[in-house]
Amino acid sequence: MRSERVEFALQEDIPAIVSNLFALESIIINLVNNAKQYSPEKSVVTVSTLLNKEGKLQLSVSNELKIPLTDEDISQLFDPLWQKDSARTSSDNFGLGLSIAKALSTSINAELNVELNDEIITFSLKLK
Protein backbone atom coordinates (compact mmCIF):
# COMPACT_ATOMS: atom_id res chain seq x y z
CA MET A 1 0.00 0.00 0.00
CA ARG A 2 1.40 3.37 -1.03
CA SER A 3 1.58 5.97 1.69
CA GLU A 4 2.72 9.22 0.10
CA ARG A 5 1.92 12.35 2.01
CA VAL A 6 0.71 15.49 0.27
CA GLU A 7 1.80 18.72 1.92
CA PHE A 8 0.42 22.13 1.03
CA ALA A 9 2.45 25.35 1.06
CA LEU A 10 -0.23 27.78 -0.02
CA GLN A 11 0.38 31.51 0.01
CA GLU A 12 -2.48 33.11 1.92
CA ASP A 13 -2.71 36.47 0.16
CA ILE A 14 -3.44 35.07 -3.32
CA PRO A 15 -6.38 36.92 -4.87
CA ALA A 16 -9.34 35.03 -6.26
CA ILE A 17 -8.95 33.83 -9.84
CA VAL A 18 -11.51 33.46 -12.57
CA SER A 19 -10.98 30.43 -14.77
CA ASN A 20 -12.54 27.20 -15.95
CA LEU A 21 -13.08 25.18 -12.75
CA PHE A 22 -13.22 21.82 -14.55
CA ALA A 23 -9.93 22.49 -16.34
CA LEU A 24 -8.14 23.69 -13.20
CA GLU A 25 -9.37 20.76 -11.11
CA SER A 26 -8.38 18.30 -13.83
CA ILE A 27 -4.89 19.78 -14.17
CA ILE A 28 -4.27 19.75 -10.42
CA ILE A 29 -5.65 16.22 -9.97
CA ASN A 30 -3.51 14.92 -12.85
CA LEU A 31 -0.36 16.57 -11.48
CA VAL A 32 -0.89 15.32 -7.91
CA ASN A 33 -1.85 11.80 -9.01
CA ASN A 34 1.18 11.66 -11.31
CA ALA A 35 3.43 12.80 -8.46
CA LYS A 36 2.02 10.19 -6.09
CA GLN A 37 2.29 7.42 -8.69
CA TYR A 38 5.92 8.07 -9.64
CA SER A 39 7.47 8.98 -6.28
CA PRO A 40 9.00 6.52 -3.81
CA GLU A 41 6.80 5.04 -1.11
CA LYS A 42 6.46 7.17 2.02
CA SER A 43 7.68 10.25 0.18
CA VAL A 44 6.18 13.73 0.27
CA VAL A 45 4.38 15.44 -2.60
CA THR A 46 4.37 19.22 -2.17
CA VAL A 47 1.68 21.46 -3.63
CA SER A 48 2.52 25.15 -3.40
CA THR A 49 1.24 28.48 -4.66
CA LEU A 50 2.79 31.89 -5.06
CA LEU A 51 2.34 35.11 -6.96
CA ASN A 52 4.99 35.38 -9.66
CA LYS A 53 6.87 38.55 -10.69
CA GLU A 54 3.94 39.62 -12.84
CA GLY A 55 1.47 39.20 -9.96
CA LYS A 56 -0.05 36.06 -11.51
CA LEU A 57 -0.79 32.82 -9.70
CA GLN A 58 1.70 29.98 -10.00
CA LEU A 59 0.81 26.54 -8.65
CA SER A 60 3.58 23.96 -8.35
CA VAL A 61 3.60 20.24 -7.61
CA SER A 62 6.96 18.73 -6.60
CA ASN A 63 8.06 15.22 -5.74
CA GLU A 64 11.08 12.99 -5.50
CA LEU A 65 11.44 10.63 -8.44
CA LYS A 66 11.22 6.87 -8.02
CA ILE A 67 12.97 6.36 -11.37
CA PRO A 68 15.53 8.93 -12.61
CA LEU A 69 14.63 10.88 -15.74
CA THR A 70 16.93 12.22 -18.44
CA ASP A 71 16.60 15.53 -20.28
CA GLU A 72 15.22 13.54 -23.22
CA ASP A 73 12.58 12.00 -20.93
CA ILE A 74 11.63 15.46 -19.66
CA SER A 75 11.12 16.67 -23.24
CA GLN A 76 8.65 13.81 -23.81
CA LEU A 77 6.64 13.97 -20.56
CA PHE A 78 3.72 15.82 -22.14
CA ASP A 79 3.57 13.53 -25.20
CA PRO A 80 0.38 11.41 -25.31
CA LEU A 81 0.91 7.75 -24.32
CA TRP A 82 4.57 8.29 -23.35
CA GLN A 83 5.82 6.23 -20.43
CA LYS A 84 9.50 5.86 -19.60
CA ASP A 85 9.63 2.09 -19.44
CA SER A 86 7.84 -1.01 -18.27
CA ALA A 87 8.40 -0.01 -14.64
CA ARG A 88 6.22 3.07 -15.28
CA THR A 89 3.64 1.14 -17.28
CA SER A 90 0.63 -0.41 -15.63
CA SER A 91 -2.90 -1.39 -16.50
CA ASP A 92 -4.07 1.60 -14.44
CA ASN A 93 -2.07 4.24 -16.34
CA PHE A 94 -1.91 4.94 -20.04
CA GLY A 95 0.44 7.94 -20.28
CA LEU A 96 -2.35 10.44 -20.89
CA GLY A 97 -2.55 12.45 -17.66
CA LEU A 98 0.25 14.92 -18.36
CA SER A 99 -0.74 15.41 -22.01
CA ILE A 100 -4.31 16.13 -20.88
CA ALA A 101 -3.03 18.56 -18.23
CA LYS A 102 -0.92 20.32 -20.88
CA ALA A 103 -3.85 20.59 -23.31
CA LEU A 104 -6.17 21.90 -20.59
CA SER A 105 -3.59 24.46 -19.48
CA THR A 106 -3.38 25.76 -23.04
CA SER A 107 -7.18 25.92 -23.23
CA ILE A 108 -7.33 28.24 -20.19
CA ASN A 109 -4.40 30.37 -21.38
CA ALA A 110 -2.05 29.02 -18.73
CA GLU A 111 1.47 27.69 -19.07
CA LEU A 112 2.45 24.26 -17.75
CA ASN A 113 6.18 23.61 -17.40
CA VAL A 114 8.39 20.97 -15.86
CA GLU A 115 11.78 21.32 -14.18
CA LEU A 116 14.15 18.68 -12.90
CA ASN A 117 16.56 19.51 -10.06
CA ASP A 118 18.60 16.50 -8.97
CA GLU A 119 15.92 13.89 -8.21
CA ILE A 120 13.11 16.39 -7.57
CA ILE A 121 10.65 17.08 -10.38
CA THR A 122 8.44 20.15 -10.29
CA PHE A 123 5.47 20.90 -12.51
CA SER A 124 4.48 24.58 -12.50
CA LEU A 125 1.18 25.94 -13.74
CA LYS A 126 1.37 29.67 -14.44
CA LEU A 127 -1.94 31.40 -14.93
CA LYS A 128 -1.74 34.36 -17.30
ZICOR-V233549 format. One record per backbone hydrogen bond with DSSP energy under -1.0 kcal/mol. CO is the residue of the C=O (numbers start at 1). NH is the residue of the N-H. If there is no record, write none. Layout:
co:CO nh:NH
co:CO nh:NH
This chain:
co:5 nh:45
co:7 nh:47
co:9 nh:49
co:20 nh:24
co:21 nh:25
co:22 nh:26
co:23 nh:27
co:24 nh:28
co:25 nh:29
co:26 nh:30
co:27 nh:31
co:28 nh:32
co:29 nh:33
co:30 nh:34
co:31 nh:35
co:32 nh:36
co:33 nh:37
co:34 nh:38
co:38 nh:66
co:40 nh:43
co:43 nh:5
co:45 nh:7
co:46 nh:62
co:47 nh:9
co:48 nh:60
co:50 nh:58
co:52 nh:55
co:56 nh:52
co:57 nh:127
co:58 nh:50
co:59 nh:125
co:60 nh:48
co:61 nh:123
co:62 nh:46
co:63 nh:121
co:70 nh:74
co:71 nh:75
co:73 nh:76
co:76 nh:79
co:79 nh:82
co:85 nh:88
co:95 nh:81
co:96 nh:100
co:97 nh:101
co:98 nh:102
co:99 nh:103
co:100 nh:104
co:101 nh:105
co:102 nh:106
co:103 nh:107
co:104 nh:108
co:105 nh:110
co:106 nh:109
co:111 nh:126
co:113 nh:124
co:115 nh:122
co:117 nh:120
co:119 nh:65
co:120 nh:117
co:121 nh:63
co:122 nh:115
co:123 nh:61
co:124 nh:113
co:125 nh:59
co:126 nh:111
